[in-house]
Amino acid sequence: MEHDDMMSGDRFPQWSVQETRDFLMIRGEMDPTFMETKRNKILWEVISTKMKETGYNRTAHQCRCKWKNLVTRYKGYETMEHEGMRQEFPFFKELQAIFTGRMQRMLWMEAEGGMRGSSSSSKSKKRSVMHQQLSSSSDDDDDEEIGTTYKKNKKKKINKTTTARMGVNLKDILEELMKQQIEIEKQWMKLYESKEEERRRRETEWRRKMEALENEKMMFDRTWRDREEETRIKQETKSEKRDALITLLLNKLTQH
């Protein structure tokens, strides 16, 4: 169970690890919509509905608070260079995939919007965009303002660059995007395979239990039939002895 549910001060039922992973999958699928619209309250209601369809009873407010807590923890672990420290946060990879996908969409927007230049390197750009989107993800209001902030930063960068560097830098950005996309697909595939393996394991366990119950029922039926047969044989034997005794007595009476 996750104990970060109490960080917001609201006493919500605790989230299990599987419920949190399912929540992050739903939130990740809707992240592009969150970045395109200002009606985030409606989107959280949609997420709440999807959670209920999955089997979890969570309100929109609970989902929103859970997202804030997860992002806060992720921001703390994201600054750690040691991979082992990051693994202490079980949802680090899921959140990393969401923010990496968001960064790619923002860079594509910049490339398709007629970007005439960029900063000194694509890596520094990636860190800047990642910092921006992490800051925006801690609250819905920041999510709504990310489009405006991004446009202002874009204009400043355009004024500081030249068209001569556009081709080379754009190529670097696209290559970086492809690498990130491949990594995201690997992570989501790994998550899907993990869930599929868990489903198969549960199905196998269920079948094993059903077979055990069936075997137990067959054993019970066999025992019951054996007892019935034993009782029948005893009754027949007893009846035969009684008939033999009556016949013997009748024979003696007729002889006298």
C-alpha positions as CSV (number, residue, x, y, z in Angstrom):
1,M,0.0,0.0,0.0
2,E,1.1,3.6,-0.7
3,H,1.3,5.9,2.3
4,D,1.6,9.1,0.2
5,D,-2.2,9.3,0.1
6,M,-2.3,11.1,3.4
7,M,0.1,13.8,2.3
8,S,-2.7,16.1,1.2
9,G,-4.4,16.0,4.6
10,D,-7.5,14.2,3.3
11,R,-8.3,10.8,4.7
12,F,-8.8,8.8,1.6
13,P,-8.7,5.0,1.5
14,Q,-5.2,3.9,0.7
15,W,-4.2,3.1,-2.9
16,S,-2.8,-0.3,-3.7
17,V,0.2,-0.6,-6.0
18,Q,-1.9,-2.1,-8.8
19,E,-4.6,0.6,-8.5
20,T,-1.9,3.3,-8.7
21,R,-0.4,1.7,-11.8
22,D,-3.8,1.6,-13.5
23,F,-4.5,5.2,-12.5
24,L,-1.2,6.3,-14.0
25,M,-2.0,4.4,-17.2
26,I,-5.3,6.3,-17.5
27,R,-3.7,9.6,-16.6
28,G,-0.9,9.0,-19.1
29,E,-3.4,8.3,-21.9
30,M,-5.2,11.6,-21.2
31,D,-2.1,13.7,-20.7
32,P,-2.2,15.2,-24.2
33,T,-5.8,16.3,-23.5
34,F,-4.7,17.9,-20.2
35,M,-2.1,20.0,-22.0
36,E,-4.6,21.1,-24.7
37,T,-7.6,22.2,-22.6
38,K,-8.2,24.4,-19.6
39,R,-11.2,22.4,-18.3
40,N,-9.2,20.1,-16.1
41,K,-12.0,19.6,-13.6
42,I,-14.0,17.9,-16.3
43,L,-11.0,15.7,-17.2
44,W,-10.6,14.6,-13.6
45,E,-14.2,13.6,-13.7
46,V,-13.5,11.6,-16.8
47,I,-10.6,9.9,-15.0
48,S,-12.8,9.1,-12.0
49,T,-15.3,7.5,-14.4
50,K,-12.6,5.4,-16.1
51,M,-11.3,4.3,-12.7
52,K,-14.8,3.1,-11.7
53,E,-15.0,1.2,-15.0
54,T,-11.8,-0.5,-14.1
55,G,-13.2,-1.4,-10.7
56,Y,-11.9,1.4,-8.4
57,N,-14.2,3.8,-6.6
58,R,-12.3,7.1,-6.7
59,T,-13.6,10.6,-6.9
60,A,-12.2,13.3,-9.2
61,H,-10.8,15.1,-6.1
62,Q,-9.1,11.9,-4.9
63,C,-7.5,11.3,-8.3
64,R,-6.3,14.9,-8.5
65,C,-4.7,14.7,-5.0
66,K,-3.1,11.4,-5.9
67,W,-1.6,12.9,-9.0
68,K,-0.2,15.8,-7.1
69,N,1.4,13.5,-4.5
70,L,3.0,11.3,-7.1
71,V,4.4,14.2,-9.0
72,T,5.9,15.7,-5.8
73,R,7.6,12.4,-5.0
74,Y,8.8,12.0,-8.6
75,K,10.3,15.5,-8.6
76,G,12.3,14.5,-5.5
77,Y,13.6,11.2,-7.0
78,E,14.1,12.7,-10.5
79,T,17.0,14.8,-9.2
80,M,18.8,11.7,-7.9
81,E,21.5,10.5,-10.2
82,H,21.8,7.0,-8.6
83,E,19.4,4.5,-10.3
84,G,19.1,2.5,-7.1
85,M,17.7,5.5,-5.3
86,R,15.1,6.0,-8.0
87,Q,14.0,2.4,-7.8
88,E,12.8,3.1,-4.2
89,F,9.9,5.0,-5.8
90,P,7.9,2.2,-7.5
91,F,6.2,4.5,-10.0
92,F,9.2,6.4,-11.2
93,K,9.3,4.7,-14.7
94,E,5.6,5.3,-15.3
95,L,5.8,9.0,-14.5
96,Q,9.0,9.3,-16.4
97,A,7.3,7.9,-19.5
98,I,4.4,10.4,-19.1
99,F,6.7,13.4,-18.8
100,T,9.0,12.2,-21.6
101,G,6.0,11.8,-23.9
102,R,4.9,15.3,-22.9
103,M,8.3,16.7,-23.7
104,Q,8.3,15.1,-27.1
105,R,5.0,16.6,-28.0
106,M,6.2,20.1,-26.9
107,L,9.3,19.7,-29.0
108,W,7.3,18.6,-32.0
109,M,5.1,21.6,-31.6
110,E,8.2,23.8,-31.7
111,A,9.6,22.1,-34.7
112,E,6.4,22.1,-36.7
113,G,5.7,25.7,-35.7
114,G,8.5,27.1,-37.8
115,M,11.3,27.1,-35.2
116,R,14.2,29.1,-36.6
117,G,16.8,28.1,-33.9
118,S,17.3,26.6,-30.5
119,S,19.5,26.7,-27.5
120,S,23.1,25.5,-27.4
121,S,22.3,21.8,-27.4
122,S,19.2,19.5,-27.5
123,K,20.1,18.0,-24.2
124,S,20.0,21.4,-22.4
125,K,16.6,22.0,-24.2
126,K,15.3,18.7,-23.0
127,R,16.3,19.5,-19.4
128,S,14.6,22.9,-19.6
129,V,11.4,21.5,-21.0
130,M,11.4,18.7,-18.5
131,H,11.8,21.2,-15.7
132,Q,8.9,23.3,-17.1
133,Q,6.5,20.3,-17.4
134,L,7.4,19.0,-13.9
135,S,6.6,22.4,-12.4
136,S,3.3,22.5,-14.4
137,S,2.3,19.0,-13.3
138,S,2.2,19.7,-9.6
139,D,-1.1,21.7,-10.0
140,D,-3.9,21.9,-12.5
141,D,-3.6,25.7,-12.8
142,D,0.0,25.3,-14.0
143,D,-1.2,22.7,-16.5
144,E,-3.6,25.2,-17.9
145,E,-0.9,27.9,-18.2
146,I,1.7,25.7,-19.7
147,G,0.7,26.7,-23.3
148,T,1.0,30.4,-22.6
149,T,4.4,30.0,-20.8
150,Y,5.7,27.8,-23.6
151,K,4.8,30.4,-26.3
152,K,6.6,33.2,-24.4
153,N,9.7,31.1,-24.0
154,K,9.5,30.1,-27.7
155,K,9.5,33.7,-28.8
156,K,12.5,34.5,-26.7
157,K,14.5,31.6,-28.1
158,I,13.6,32.5,-31.7
159,N,15.0,36.0,-31.2
160,K,18.3,34.6,-30.0
161,T,18.9,32.2,-32.8
162,T,19.5,32.2,-36.6
163,T,18.1,30.2,-39.5
164,A,21.5,28.9,-40.4
165,R,21.5,26.5,-37.4
166,M,17.9,25.3,-37.9
167,G,18.6,22.3,-40.1
168,V,21.4,20.8,-37.9
169,N,19.6,21.4,-34.6
170,L,16.3,20.1,-35.9
171,K,17.9,16.9,-37.0
172,D,19.4,16.5,-33.5
173,I,16.0,17.1,-31.9
174,L,14.3,14.6,-34.2
175,E,16.9,11.9,-33.5
176,E,16.5,12.5,-29.8
177,L,12.7,12.3,-30.2
178,M,13.0,9.0,-32.0
179,K,15.2,7.6,-29.2
180,Q,12.8,8.8,-26.6
181,Q,9.8,7.3,-28.5
182,I,11.5,3.9,-28.7
183,E,12.3,4.0,-25.0
184,I,8.7,4.9,-24.1
185,E,7.4,2.1,-26.3
186,K,9.7,-0.3,-24.5
187,Q,8.5,0.9,-21.1
188,W,4.9,0.6,-22.0
189,M,5.4,-2.8,-23.6
190,K,7.2,-4.0,-20.5
191,L,4.3,-2.7,-18.4
192,Y,1.8,-4.4,-20.6
193,E,3.7,-7.7,-20.5
194,S,3.9,-7.4,-16.8
195,K,0.1,-7.0,-16.5
196,E,-0.5,-9.8,-19.0
197,E,1.7,-12.1,-17.0
198,E,-0.1,-11.2,-13.8
199,R,-3.4,-11.9,-15.6
200,R,-2.2,-15.3,-16.8
201,R,-0.9,-16.1,-13.3
202,R,-4.2,-15.3,-11.7
203,E,-6.1,-17.3,-14.3
204,T,-3.8,-20.3,-13.7
205,E,-4.3,-20.0,-10.0
206,W,-8.0,-19.8,-10.5
207,R,-8.0,-23.0,-12.7
208,R,-5.9,-24.8,-10.1
209,K,-8.3,-24.0,-7.4
210,M,-11.3,-25.1,-9.5
211,E,-9.6,-28.4,-10.3
212,A,-8.8,-28.9,-6.6
213,L,-12.5,-28.2,-5.7
214,E,-13.6,-30.6,-8.5
215,N,-11.3,-33.3,-7.2
216,E,-12.5,-32.8,-3.7
217,K,-16.1,-33.0,-4.9
218,M,-15.4,-36.2,-6.8
219,M,-13.7,-37.7,-3.7
220,F,-16.7,-36.8,-1.5
221,D,-19.1,-38.4,-4.0
222,R,-17.0,-41.5,-4.2
223,T,-16.9,-41.8,-0.4
224,W,-20.6,-41.2,-0.1
225,R,-21.4,-43.9,-2.7
226,D,-19.0,-46.4,-1.0
227,R,-20.8,-45.8,2.3
228,E,-24.2,-46.2,0.7
229,E,-23.1,-49.5,-0.9
230,E,-21.7,-50.7,2.4
231,T,-25.0,-49.9,4.1
232,R,-27.0,-51.7,1.4
233,I,-24.9,-54.8,1.7
234,K,-25.3,-54.9,5.5
235,Q,-29.0,-54.6,5.2
236,E,-29.2,-57.3,2.6
237,T,-27.1,-59.6,4.7
238,K,-29.2,-58.9,7.8
239,S,-32.4,-59.6,5.8
240,E,-31.1,-62.9,4.5
241,K,-30.2,-64.0,8.0
242,R,-33.7,-63.1,9.2
243,D,-35.3,-65.0,6.4
244,A,-33.2,-68.0,7.0
245,L,-34.1,-68.0,10.7
246,I,-37.8,-67.7,10.0
247,T,-37.6,-70.6,7.5
248,L,-35.8,-72.7,10.1
249,L,-38.5,-72.0,12.7
250,L,-41.3,-72.8,10.3
251,N,-39.7,-76.1,9.4
252,K,-39.4,-77.1,13.0
253,L,-43.0,-76.3,13.7
254,T,-44.3,-78.3,10.7
255,Q,-42.3,-81.3,11.8
256,H,-44.1,-81.4,15.2
